Amino acid sequence: MKALSHLRPHRTGFVAGLACVSFACLVGTSQADAAPFVLAYTDGQIGQSYTNLQAYHAQLSAVGLGSAYNLTAAGTVGTEGMTNTTRSIISFAKSKGLPLYPTVSDYSNDTGGFDPAISKAVLASAASRAKAVTNLVNLATANGFAGIDIDLEAVQSSDKANHSAFISALAAGLHAQGLKLVISIPPKTGDKAPDYLGGYDYAAIGAAVDYFQVMTYDEVGPGWASSGFNGEVWPGPESGLDWQKAILSYTVSRVPASKVLAGLPSYGYDYSTNQVVHWSSYPAVLASHPGAVLQRDAASATPYATWGTVRKQPDGTEWSNSTKQPALWYDDAQSIQAKTALVNAYGLAGTSVWAMGYEDASFWSAVKAGLDNGATAPLSIDASAGTGGSIVPSGSVQVQQGRSQGFSIVPNAGYDISAVTVDGAAVGAVTSYTFSDVQAGHSIRAAFTARGGSGDTQIEASGTGQVWTKGATALSNANRQARTGINDGKLATGVTLNAAGEGETGKWEAAGVTWSAAKTVSKVTFINGAIDSYGNGYFESGVSLQYTTDGTRWIESGWAIAPAYPNSAAAGGASYAFSGTPLAGVLGVRVSGKTGPQSWSAIVNEVQVTGR
């Protein structure tokens, strides 16, 4: 599966699978007359994007279609990124009366980035520009879209005038059909911008378009840092408050503020792995580093975590095993509120988010609070953990009234969760808990007990980690392969069971441990890996624990799993425990499940087995 990716033209090593963001207001009133509008850009390459649209569509004014359409050098519109997920998104948005704006970019899967040859060919002459305009207008009218979001990110400085002429012609063509034009545009802090931004005349473009969406994200990442901020080194903020202010101050000096839309990222970067980390996965990454120190950078108003000595790297130093750093830069409710509040501070048209499917309910609560200027004083949830584990987040956690806040409970090696209490009342040995619609202060405490009272210990390391792929049935023993990552004790490192993918029809997969001598097993826990940028990494159905007494024939254990497995991307980074009557005389145990059209392969960080 390939995504039409958001890729900075001047940087290398950026992770594929992102796309530009846009937002569109729906009426031609000024910001003073209308409330801020919000558009979430969906990513048709991941099934969770459609799931989240169904859950949070009430938060939106319009829906963007990312990773689906591309402009070719011939001026035609390609659909190589179209998926069934995008088709479902289109159908659902129309059923809810939400306007749709497809992003059409100069991204090329052949080159793996935004291709200057495409924009140069399209912009070359009046005839080539007119052909592209006709095809884009036809795309919008034929599909019942509200307009077009144009995203040319590889425009050369020599094509500046032709670019502005193309945007003006496209706006005129759409306006003639009663449609609107949004432009997603790289961020600038002044007229004297780097050469790769020389093709963008903010004033000329701003005069033509209906909405001017500034892509205020990717300030800093693994391998780059934006000029003039964060000391021009990495690690650093994905989208700092100081950086956003500088960009928006310049933008509104060239473009009417009532047209300007400021982008928000729902992802950050793990500088130890060179991976994009989605908002919904931040707790899992933090939990995988129990000793991490949580801090907040004052200038950027952005949180970050470190779990070792961080050595700053100059802009342009590529990420590698020798330059990787033990740090996660991300956003939380406080930072998102501060950045979203810039909409009202600058009198902008609204905000936009890349991307739906990366976030959860707490993200939208923070966006709303920011647009409301955070008028309500936050409430406090006191979170603490006893010896033997941790709770994430911890301490005095600030939550806006009416919002939700989730917590993850993570035992250390050799410990189990014994109890979780909320406001003094027991809620069981749960691995996660969410306070919904918070209207008052609360407390949550986790307790842990050391294993070994029954003589049972963790025994997975004494066996061989195994994976099974391409199974025709749940109990298949075919296609078995030894994989040390399944039981190596590295809880934050995932094993993709089938790197080639099982295909959209889905197959049975499993991960487990086998032994040469019989064991008695009393508990099995598996840690789901992080969801990758295409939405793979979880079982879509049929998750169960199986065992074998002869090494070849697998039997369903009938054990219960807690918490319930979600069969969705929500499983990413979470732990699931199987329990039941102890299994005696077993030569192996495994977690089995089926893939499907949204997740082509499961990712498992670890299978932990308690027994003797």
N, C-alpha and C positions, 0 to 999 in steps of 0.2 A: 504494500500500500504506500503510495507516495502522496505527499501533501504539497500544495502550492504554498511555499514557505515564505515567511517574513525574514528577509536576510539583508543586513546592512551591506551596501555595495563596497564599503571601504574596509570591511573587517573580515577576518577569517575565523573559522572554527565555531561559528554560531550554530546552535543546534537547529536542525530542520524541524518543520512541523508547526511553525508559528505563521501567522498571517497578519496583515494590517488590520487596524481597527477603524470603524467609522460609526457615526451617529447622525441621525437626521431629525431636525424639528419638522413638524408636520403642518404648521400654519405659518403664514408670513407675517407674524407679529414680532415686535421687538422684545428683547429680553425683559425690559421693564414691564411689558404687558402680559408675559407668559411665564409660567413656572418652567424650571429647567427640564429638558427632555433627556431621556436616557435611552441609548441603544446598546444592546449587547451583541457583539459579533459572535455568531456561531461558527464552529469549526466542524465541517462535515466529515472530517477524517476520524472523529471520535464519537462513539455512540452516546457518551455522557453529555455531549452538547445538546442533543435532542432531549434527553432526560431532564436536564436542568432547565431547558426552555419550558417544558411542560410544568415544572415546579415553580418557576419564578417569573413567568411571562407577565404577571400583573405588575412587576416592577418596571416594565419597559414601555417606551413610546414607539419604538420601531425595532426591527430585527435586521441585522446584516448577515450576508451569506459569504463567509470566508472559505478559502481553500477549494473553490469550485470552478471559477472561470478565469481564463487568461487571454490576453491579447497576443496575437501572432504578428510576425513581421509583415505578413500580407494584409494586416488590418482586419482579419476575421477574429471571431470570438471562439476560443477553444473551451471544451468542457471536460478535459482529461481528469480534472479533480472531482467531478460529479460522483456522488455516492447515493445509496439508498437513504442514508441518514439525512443528507441535504434535501432529498425529495420529501422526506417525512417532515423536516423543518419547514419547508415551503408550505406544505399542506396544512400543518398545524397553525402556522402564523396567519395564514389566510382565514382559517376557521375562527380565529380570535380577532380578526379585523386589524391585525398589526401590519403596517407597511413594510415592505421588503426592499432592501437595497443591496444588490449583488456587487461585491468588489471584483473589478476586472483589472488585473495587474500585468506588468511586463515580466513576471516571473516565468522562468523556464526550467522544467524538470530536467531537460537535456544538459543544461549547464550547472544546475544545482543552485541557482540564484537569480536575482533580477538581472536581466540581460540588456545591456546598452544597445546591442544590435537591433533588438525589437523596437525600442522607443525611437531610435534613430531612423529606422525604416518607416515607421508610422508617421513620424513628424517631418519627413524629408520634403514633401511638396504639398501644395494645396489639394492635389488629386488624392494623394495617399491619406491625408488627414480626413478628407471628405468621405472616403470609403470606410474608414474606421468609425467615423461619426454615424454613418448610416447603419452599420452593423450593430453598434451599441444601442442606438435608439430602437432598432428592431428587437434586440434582446429584451429591452424593458417592456415594450408594448406587447410583444407576443406572449410574454409570461405573466402579465399583470403586475409587474413590479412598479414601485413608486418612483423609481428613477435609477440612477447609476452612481456607484461609488468608484471613481477612477483612482488608480493607485500605480502611477509610474514612478518607480524609485531608482531608475538608472538613467535619468535624463542628464545628458552631458551639458556643460556650460555653453558650448557652441550652439546648442539647440534651444537656448532660453527663449528667444523670440518665437520660434516655431511652436514651442510647448504652450506658451501663452495663447497663441492663435488657435491652437487645437482645442484648448479648454474653452475658449470663447465660443467656438463653433459648436462644440458638444453641448454647452449650456443652451445655446440658441435652439439646437435641434430638439433637445428634451423639453424646453419651455414651450415649443410649438405644439407639443403633445400633452401639455399640462403636467409634465413631470419635472423632477428636481435633479440637480447635480450636486453631489458631495465629492470633495477631493480629500483623500488621505495623503498628507504631505509630510516629508521629513522635517524635523524641528531645527530652527535656526535661532540664534541669539542676537544676530545683527546682520547688517548688509555685507560686512566683510567675513563671509562664511568660508569654510574650506571649499576647495575646488569641486568636490563631489556634490556640493549643494548649489553650485553655480547655475544650474538649469531651472531654478525655481524663483520666479519673480512674484513675491508675496502680494504686492499691491495689484499687479495686473490680474493675477489669478483670483484674488479675493474679490475683485470687482465683478467677475463673471459668474462665480459659483454661488449656489444657495447656502452651502455650509462648508466651512473650511476646517477640516478635522486635522489637528496637529498631533502627530504621533509622539507624544511625550512619554516614551518608554525606551528601554535599552540605553540608558545613560552610561551605565557601567556593566560589564559582563566579563566572562572568562576570556581575556585576551585584549580588552579594549577599555578605554575611559574617555569620556567626552572632554573636549578642550575647555580649560578654565574652571573645572569643578573636581572635587574629591582629590585634589592634588595631582590630577591626571594619572592616577594609578588605580589598579584593581587589586583586591576586591573592593566593592563599593555599592552604592544604592542603585537599584534597577531604574528608579525614577524618583529622584530626590526633590523635596519641596523647594529648595533654593534654585535648582536647575529648572523646574517647572515655572517658577516665578519669572526667571530671566527670559525664558522662551515666550511665555504669554505676554510679558511686558512689551517685547519687541513685536510680537504678532499683532496685538491690538493697536500698535502705532502704524501699521500698514493695512490692516483689514478691519472692517467694522466688527466690534466685539459681539454684536448680535448675530454674527455668522460663525463665530469661532467655537469649536468643540475641542475640549481637552481630553486626551486619552488616558485611561487608567489600565495598568497591567494587573492581571490576576495570577501572576507567576513571579518567581524570583530565581536565583541561581545558587546552586551548591558548588562552591569553588573547589571542593575536594574531589568531585566527580565530573565536573564540566557538564552538569545536567541542569536542564530547566526543571524547576520544582513548582508544581501547581499549588495554589492557595490551600486547597483541601488536603494536600499532603504535607504541609508545614509541620503539623504536630507529630506525624510519624517520623520525619527526618530529625526533628529535635529530640524525640524520644529515643532514637537510635544512638544518640550521643548523650548519655545521662549526665556527664560532667560538663556539658556545654555551658558557657557563660553567656547570658543574655544581656545585650546592651542596646542603647539607642543613640544614633548619631544626631547631634543637635542641629547641624546645618541642614541636613536633608530630612530631618524628622522621621528617619527610617530605622527600624529595628534590625539587628543582626546578631548572630550567635557564632561563637568561636569555641573550638575544642582542642586548642593547641596554639603554638606560636605562629602568628600570621606575618608573613614577609611581603610587604607591598611590592607589586610588579608594575613597571612603567607601561603606559599605553603602547600597544603594539607588540608586547611580549606575549607570544602565543602560549596558551595553556598546554601543559604537558605534565608528565609524571614528576618532572623536576621543578615545575613552577606551581603545581597545584597547592591550594591553601585550605587549611581546616576551618572553613567559614561558610555560613549560609546568610545571605542578605535576602530579606523578604519584606512583606508588608503585614501589618496587623490592623485591627479596627481603628486604633488611634491614628496611624499614619494615613490610612485610606480616608478617614474623615477629614484630616487636615488638607489633603490634596484635593478632595472633592469640593471642599469649601471654597476653593479658588474660583469656582464657577460664579458664585455670588460676589466674591471680592472683586473680580474683573468684569462683572456684568456679561458673562459669556452666554451663548445660546444653550449650552448643556454639556454633558459628559458622555463618554463612551468607554466600552470595556472590551479588551481582548484577553480572555475569550470565555464565552459561556461553555461550561463543561469542566473548567479548571477550578471553579469556585464552589462555595456552598452558601447556605442561608446567611451565615454570619457576614459574608462579604457584602451581600445586598443590604443588610442592616447597617453596615458601616457607610455604604454609599448614601443611603437615605439620610442618615444622621448628618453626614457632611453637607448634603444639599439643604438640610434643615438648619444648617449652621451649628449643629450640636447644641441646641438650646437647652436640652434637658441634662442636668448634672448626672454623671454616670453613677451606677450602683456598683457595689463591691461584692465579689464572691471570693471568700477565703479558701484557698486550695492547699492542702498539705498532705504529705505522705510519711509513713513510718519507715523504720529500718527495713531494708530489703527491696526497695523499689522506688519509683517516682511517679508523679502526676504532672501532666503537661497540658496547659500551662500551670504554673504554681505561684503561690504567694497571693497577694491581693490583686485579683483580676478585675479590671474595670469594664463594666458592661452598660451600654445605654438602655434606658428603660424601654421595655417592650421587645428587646432583641433577644437572641439566643446565644448561648455559649457552650461549646463542647469541651470535654476533658478526656484525655487518654490515660489509662492506668497501666504502668509497665513494670513487671517484676524483674529484679536482677536475676542473673544465672543462679540456680540453686534455690530459688524462692518461688512461692505461689502467692497469688492474691487471696487473702483470707476474708477480707470484708471491706466493703465501701459503705460509708455512711453519708447521708445528705441531710443537713440540718439536724444531725443527731439520730436519724432514723436509718436502719439498715436497708440497703437496696440490693444486697447480694455481692458475690465475688465477680463483679462485672469488669470488663476491660475498657469500657467507655461509658460516659454519662453526659447527657445534654440538658441544660436548663433552658426551657423554652419560655418565651414571653415573660422575661424577667421583670418583675414589678417591685421587688424588694431585695435586700441583701441576703446572701446565702452562704453556706459553708459546705465543703466536701472534703472528706478525709479517706485515705486509702491505707489499709494495714496489710502486712505480708507475713508469712510464716516460712521458715526454712524447711526444706524437704528432708526426708530421711527417717521420720519417726516409724514408718512401717518397714524400713530396710530398703525402700525403693529410692533410686537415684536416677539421674539422667544417664541414659545408656546409648543414645544415638551415636556417640563418637566411637563406640566399640564395634559398630557395624559398617556397612557400605552404603553410601548414598546412591540412590538410583532414580531414574526417571523412565517413564513409559509414554510413548507418543503414538499417534495415528491408530488408536484403538477403535475397532468397529463396535465393541461392546464395553460396558462399564468394567467387566471383570477380565478383560483381555490381558494376557501376559506377553503380548508381542512387542517388538521394538523397544526392548529394555536396554538401557545404557547407564553405566556407572557415572555419577556426577558428584564429585567431592563437595561441591558448594552446597549440597542439600543438608549436610550434617557437619560442616566445618566450624560451627560456632560463630561465624560472621553474620550477625543478625541483620546488618544493613546492606548486605550484598546479595543481589537477586540472581537466580538461575532461570533463564528463559527456557522452558521445557522443550520447545521446538522453535529454534530461531528462524526457520523457513516459514513458519506459520502453518496451521492446519487447513486453512482455506475457509471460505465463507460458509460451507456446508457444516463445518464443525466435526470434531473427532473427540474421542475420549483420551484424556491425559492423566498422569498420576506422578506423584513424587513421594518417596519414602525411604526407608532404611531396611536392609536385610542383614541377617546374621548367619554364621555357620553353625552356631549352637542355639538351641531353643531358649526363649526368654518368656518371662511373664510380664505383660504390659498393663499398667494401670492408668496411664494418661498419655495423650498425644496432643501436642500443640503445633500448629503450623503458622508461620508468619508469611502473609501474602506480600509479594514484592510491590514496588512502586509501579504505577501505571505509566507506560511509555507515552511518547508524544503522539502516537497514533491511536491511543486508547486500548492497546493490548495489555494483558497482565492479570486477568481474572478469569475464573470459570463462569460460564454463563448459566450452567444448570448442573444438577445431579451431584453436588458435593457430598462425599461420604468418606468414612474411614473403613478400610478393608484390611484383612490380615491373611496370612498364609501359614499353614503348618507343614507344607511339603516343599515350599520354594517355587512352586509353579501354579498351583490352583488358588485363586483368590476368593475370599468369602466376605460378604458384607458383615460388619461388626454390629450394626444396629445401634451404635453409640450416638448419644446426643451431641450436638455442636453448640457452643455458646461463645459469643453471641451468634444469632442466626446469620448464616452467610448471605450477603445481599445479592449475589449473582450480577453484580454491576461494578463499575469503577470505584464505587465507595469502598470496596474491599482493599484497595491499594494501601499497603503499609500496615494493615491491621493484623492482630493476632486472633486465632480461633482455636479453642480448646475442645477436644473430644473427650468424653468421659462415659463410663458405663461399667458393667461387671468386668473385672480384670480378665485379660485374655492369657491363658496359659499354653505353653508349648508352641509358641509362634516362632517362625523363622523370618518374619518380615511384617511390616505394617506400611501402609501408604495412604495418602490422601488422593482421592480420585474425583474427577469432574469433567464436564464436557465444555469444549470451546464453542464458538458460534460466529455469526457474521460481524459482531462488534468487537470481539476479542479473539484474535486468531491463535493466541497461545497464552497459557498461564505463566506467571512469574512467581517463583517461590523463593523466599529468602532463607528459610530454615524449616526443617521438620525436627521437633524436639520430642523425645520419647522418655517417659518415666517408667521405670520398672526394675527388674532384677533378673 
